[in-house]
Amino acid sequence: LVMSFPAAGAERLVLTWARPKRSVALRHRPVTAKGQLEWVDEPGTDAKGIDLSSVSALASALSHLETVRFAQYDGEIPAYTGLLRPRFTVKVKLGANEPDRILRIGHAAAPGLIYAADGTADTGPVFLLPAGAWDSLIHSGERLDSLPENVFAPASTSG
């Protein structure tokens, strides 16, 4: 178990992507009508591409997050993990009396696995999570420039 908190205590999630830098803030609201979303984007947040209906499952998974195995228990976090400049970060706000929970997702560790760490320190435990679901979430929020029709064509010059 690498992260644990009462799922019902999650009030706010901030999802941050590195490429390009983008953050989406989501707040929890009590469901009052059938079919109403439990998590909604905050005003001024661009949640385009994010499946808001899956945010409840994300919050629940984070509330009892288990690792496949640890890559290290202590020491400086190696740069090759991608955790010093994470691809994706989730911050969970639990309320005034609880510290925020932060999960960082880095590079692929092995086929089907991805490096992750709890918190913001440059030292400490590094663990592995199944990559599939995290890769899907990361790709849903990235805003990468599209490739040109012919990627091998010489660059045009103006002048």
KAVEN-V280438 format. One record per residue. N is the residue number from 1. RES is the residue in three letters. SS is DSSP state (2 for helix, 1 for strand, 0 for the rest). Layout:
# KAVEN-V280438
n-><N | N>
res-><RES | RES>
ss-><SS | SS>
This chain:
# KAVEN-V280438
n-><1 | 2 | 3 | 4 | 5 | 6 | 7 | 8 | 9 | 10 | 11 | 12 | 13 | 14 | 15 | 16 | 17 | 18 | 19 | 20 | 21 | 22 | 23 | 24 | 25 | 26 | 27 | 28 | 29 | 30 | 31 | 32 | 33 | 34 | 35 | 36 | 37 | 38 | 39 | 40 | 41 | 42 | 43 | 44 | 45 | 46 | 47 | 48 | 49 | 50 | 51 | 52 | 53 | 54 | 55 | 56 | 57 | 58 | 59 | 60 | 61 | 62 | 63 | 64 | 65 | 66 | 67 | 68 | 69 | 70 | 71 | 72 | 73 | 74 | 75 | 76 | 77 | 78 | 79 | 80 | 81 | 82 | 83 | 84 | 85 | 86 | 87 | 88 | 89 | 90 | 91 | 92 | 93 | 94 | 95 | 96 | 97 | 98 | 99 | 100 | 101 | 102 | 103 | 104 | 105 | 106 | 107 | 108 | 109 | 110 | 111 | 112 | 113 | 114 | 115 | 116 | 117 | 118 | 119 | 120 | 121 | 122 | 123 | 124 | 125 | 126 | 127 | 128 | 129 | 130 | 131 | 132 | 133 | 134 | 135 | 136 | 137 | 138 | 139 | 140 | 141 | 142 | 143 | 144 | 145 | 146 | 147 | 148 | 149 | 150 | 151 | 152 | 153 | 154 | 155 | 156 | 157 | 158 | 159>
res-><LEU | VAL | MET | SER | PHE | PRO | ALA | ALA | GLY | ALA | GLU | ARG | LEU | VAL | LEU | THR | TRP | ALA | ARG | PRO | LYS | ARG | SER | VAL | ALA | LEU | ARG | HIS | ARG | PRO | VAL | THR | ALA | LYS | GLY | GLN | LEU | GLU | TRP | VAL | ASP | GLU | PRO | GLY | THR | ASP | ALA | LYS | GLY | ILE | ASP | LEU | SER | SER | VAL | SER | ALA | LEU | ALA | SER | ALA | LEU | SER | HIS | LEU | GLU | THR | VAL | ARG | PHE | ALA | GLN | TYR | ASP | GLY | GLU | ILE | PRO | ALA | TYR | THR | GLY | LEU | LEU | ARG | PRO | ARG | PHE | THR | VAL | LYS | VAL | LYS | LEU | GLY | ALA | ASN | GLU | PRO | ASP | ARG | ILE | LEU | ARG | ILE | GLY | HIS | ALA | ALA | ALA | PRO | GLY | LEU | ILE | TYR | ALA | ALA | ASP | GLY | THR | ALA | ASP | THR | GLY | PRO | VAL | PHE | LEU | LEU | PRO | ALA | GLY | ALA | TRP | ASP | SER | LEU | ILE | HIS | SER | GLY | GLU | ARG | LEU | ASP | SER | LEU | PRO | GLU | ASN | VAL | PHE | ALA | PRO | ALA | SER | THR | SER | GLY>
ss-><0 | 0 | 1 | 1 | 0 | 0 | 2 | 2 | 2 | 0 | 0 | 1 | 1 | 1 | 1 | 1 | 1 | 0 | 0 | 0 | 0 | 1 | 1 | 1 | 1 | 1 | 1 | 1 | 0 | 0 | 0 | 0 | 0 | 0 | 0 | 0 | 0 | 0 | 1 | 1 | 1 | 0 | 0 | 0 | 0 | 0 | 0 | 0 | 0 | 0 | 0 | 2 | 2 | 2 | 2 | 2 | 2 | 2 | 2 | 2 | 2 | 2 | 2 | 1 | 1 | 0 | 0 | 0 | 1 | 1 | 1 | 1 | 0 | 0 | 0 | 1 | 0 | 0 | 2 | 2 | 2 | 0 | 0 | 0 | 0 | 0 | 0 | 1 | 1 | 1 | 1 | 1 | 1 | 0 | 0 | 0 | 0 | 0 | 0 | 0 | 1 | 1 | 1 | 1 | 1 | 1 | 1 | 1 | 1 | 1 | 0 | 0 | 1 | 1 | 1 | 1 | 1 | 1 | 0 | 0 | 0 | 0 | 1 | 0 | 0 | 1 | 1 | 1 | 1 | 1 | 2 | 2 | 2 | 2 | 2 | 2 | 2 | 2 | 2 | 2 | 2 | 0 | 0 | 0 | 0 | 0 | 0 | 0 | 0 | 0 | 0 | 0 | 0 | 0 | 0 | 0 | 0 | 0 | 0>
